[in-house]
Amino acid sequence: MDSTWLVLVSLVLGLLIGAGFVVAVFAAARRGERVAKVVTPSVPDGVSQVLDALDSAGIVVDPSGNVVKASPGALALGLVRDGKIANAEFVRLASQVRDTGDPVTEDVDITRGPFSDVSLNLTVRAARLGTRYVLVLAQDHTESRRLDEVRRDFIANISHELKTPIGAVSLLAEALDSAADDAGQVRRFAARLSTEAKRLARITGEIIDLSRLQAADALHQPELLAIDTVIAAAVDQNRVAADACGVTLVASRDPDARVYGDEALLVVAIHNLIANAIAYSPTRGRVGVGVSRRDGLVEIAVTDQGVGIPEEDRARVFERFYRVDQARSRHTGGTGLGLSIVKHAVQNHGGDVRVWSLVGKGSTFTIRLPEAQEKPLTGQIPITGSAENAASFDNAG
């Protein structure tokens, strides 16, 4: 009896222990499966493909702060290094979302890479991705912010530039009314009124030119142009001003120099360079306009013997409304838009403009344009430029 009881007790205990072992094994197996899913870096279906196709920066982070997926844009911006987020602001935003569970959006300024001083403005949004990951997206708004700043500066400068001649016209009109009985005063005020009106018209015209140059279709129908006739037209437009200032204009020729473009825009660009050279030249000075060809480029150089440009100002002379000498610009009536128009006109033709200068000796502005490679057969593509312009060019200097 006792031995039978002991056998039964032992059997029951054995079954219980065996069943417990089996349950433990299955539980361990289930736990092991879950652990395997945790340690294997994976993101929900479709997310990897979306990040691969994303132009902007996108990063998926796991609970340990490891980057399990990053878009090409994130890598290009240097936001990921050694499998971790490289920017402290991004790390902070990801941690905040992980702690609170709420999405967050902030504007963040970063530098492009660890050694760069180029600042980027990003709009960053972080949110949960499933139950364990955090998705961080960043959109680069650096260029749009720069354009907004340019637009605000442009409007502010326009307002300032227009305010002066408009105010002068108003005051002169009042002066004319009060001096109606004095013929001499009327003539004097009328002359000044005419000067201010011309200045206002010049500013308005240059703003229109600049707006046209910034349009997408500025060179909608380029033509084959003979550079000689373009230079001749620009020289002819400045001859009266040069004579009035006692400045000699000299131009060289190259009958084979041709480019594709808009004749009116190129004439404006070269005219502005010549007018600028005359304004800053001394009496009995000399302004030269030269043309040459090399390595598939047509180069047009305008050289003066004026005051020159300090080194610290040369990089900014093509900015809108920038003036090296404010007092002299007011005296000459300059608007500060001339060189900016030159730059945009040349860029629209696929070229560039450069400046060399030595203080006290003079300056040389050089326009470089792609040369038209093939000469068209007669009658196929008209070469613009009038015989009258060519004749005036022959008489230059």
Buried (B, 14 or more C-beta within 10 A) or exposed (E): EEEEEEEEEEEEEEEEEEEEEEEEEEEEEEEEEEEEEEEEEEBEEEBBEEBEEBEBBBBBBBEEBEBBBBBBBBBEBBBBEEEEBBBEBBBBBBBBBBEEEEBBEEEBEBBBBEEEEEEBBBBBBBBBBEEEBBBBBBBBBBEEEEEEEEEEEBEEBBEEBBEBBEEBBEBBEEBBEEBEEEEEBBEBBBEBBEBBBEBBEBBBEBBEBBEBBEEEEBBEEBBBBBBBBBBBBBBBBBBEBBEEBEBBBEBBBBEEBBBBBBBBBBBBBBBBBBBBBBBBBBEEBBBBBBBEBEEEBBBBBBBBBBBBBEEEBBEEBBBBBBBBBEEEBEEBBBBBBBBBBBBBBBBBBBBEBBBBBEEEEBBBBBBBBBBBEEEEEEEEBEBBBEEEBBEBBEEBB
